[in-house]
Amino acid sequence: MSTLVLVFHPHLTDGSTVNARLLAALEAQGESDVIVRDEYAANPNFTIDVAKEHELLEAADRVILQFPFYWYSSPALLKEWEDQVIAAGWAYGGGHALEGKELKLVVTTGSEAAKYRKDGEYGRTMDELLSPFEVVAYKVGMTYVKPFLVQGTSTISEDELEQAAADYVSAIID
């Protein structure tokens, strides 16, 4: 099964300890069926090469959208990417390019998991906050797979990060 990991982190190379560590652990596996793409590096100034994105998506069986949680949502480039790439006539509305593929999210949050509960500080669960992605998957005929979350990244210990990296590799490769 071929896997496309699309990473939407505006500071991947200059500030993302957690996402960088996750990706380094994946790269160390040397999986030939996994393609990782830094979308901020590939699409500077939000100039998205839609044809290239379509080509990559069409070749994959599994699509991973990896991003940090910003203000209870995704970074701006991911929303712009969705608006341009998941297009009528290609992904829905007569097109079926993504049908039958898996969609999995990999999301990092600075706040710990306990804050993302009905009785937590934010009053919402991660499932609720990520539900727009699930609806998009449904709309285009993809199978939405349970997200992989790394929470509490602002206070994560080295041991916890090491375990998260190992779990991440398993979540991507398995």
N, C-alpha and C positions, 0 to 999 in steps of 0.2 A: 504494500500500500504506500503510495507516494504522499508525502506530507509537505505542505507549504506553510511555513511560519512567517507571517507578516507582522513585523514588529513596529509598533507605532509609539515610539518614545522620543520626544524632542531632545532629550539629553542623554541618549544611550551611551555615548562615548565620553561624556564629560560631566557625569553626575549620578548615573544610575548604577549604584553598587549592586543592587539586587538583580535587576534585569541583566546586567552584564555578566554576573556570576551564573545565572541560569543558562544564558546562551553559551558561555564558556564550557559549562558542563555538557551541554548538548553537542557542541563542536568536538569536544574530546572523544565522543563516541564514534565519530567518523562515519556516520550513517549516510550512505549514498542516496537513500530514498527520502532524505529530508533536505529541503531547500529553505534557507533562512534569508529573509530580505528586510533590510532596514529601510522602512518606507520614508522616513524623514531624509535620509541620505539619498535615496533614489528619486525623490520628488521634491527638490528644493523649491522654495517659494510657492508650494502647493500646486505646482505644475505637474499634474498627474498624466503619465503616459498610459492612457486607458487601454490601448491596444496591447501593450506589454503586460499590463495587469490581467487582462482577459486571457492572454496566452498562458501566463503562469497558473491562473485559476483553472483553466480548462485541462491542464496537464496533471493537476493534483486530484487525489482521491479524498484527501483530508485538508481542511483549511484551518489554521490556527491564527486567531487574531490576538496578539499579545500587546498589552498596554498598561500603563499606570492609571489608576483611577483618579481623575481630576474633577473636583467639584461634583462628585457623585455621577460622573459620566466619563466619556472617553476624551482623549486629546483631540484638538480641532482637526488635524489632518485625517484622522480616522473617519470623522463625520463627512468631511469633504470627499474622501475616497469612496465612502458608501454612496454618496449622492451622484458621483460621476461614474463609478465602475459598475454598480449593481443597477444596470440600466434596463428600461423597458425594451422589449424586443430581443434582449440578450439573456437576461436572467429571469424575466417574467413577462407577462403581457405578450405572449407569443414565442418567447425564447425560453430555453430550458437548460442553459449552459451549466448551471450549478446543481441541477436536480440529481439527487442520489448521493451527493457528496456530504461529508461530515463537516460540521462547524463546531469548533471548540474555542473557548476563550481562555486566555491566560491573563489574569488580572492581579496587579499588585496594589495594595492599599497601605498608606502610611499608618492609618488607624487600625487598632486591633479588631479582631472578629467580633468581640462582644459589643462593640458599638453599632454593628450592623444586625441588630435584632429588633423585633417589634418593641421590646422593653428596653432597648439600648438607647444610647444618646441620640442616634439619628432616626429612630422609629421606623426604619425600613430595613428589610433584609437585602442581601446581595442578589438573591433571586429576583426580587422585585425591581431593584435598580438596573439589573442587566436584562430584564425582560424584553426591551426593544430588540435586542440581538436575536432572541429566541423567536420573536414574531417575524423578523426579516428572514431567518432560516426557514420558517414555515412558509412564508410567502414565495420563496424561490425554490422550494422543494428539497431543502437540505435537512439533514438529520442533526438536530442540536444536541450536543454532548455536554454533560455536566462540566461546568467551568473548573479550571484549576486556579485556585486562589492562594496567594502568598500575602497574608495580612500582618499588620503590625511592623511594616518594614522600617519605620522610623526608629524602632527600638530593637530590631532583630539582633540576636546574638550570632556570633560566628558559627557555633554549633547548629543553631536553628537554620541559618542560611545554608550551611552544608547539607542538612537534611532536606531542606526545600529544593535545593539543586538536584539532589538524587531523585526526589519524588517527581520533579519536573521532567527529568529525562525519561522516567518510566511513563509519565503521562503522555509524552510526545511520541515515544517509540512504540509503546504497547498498543 
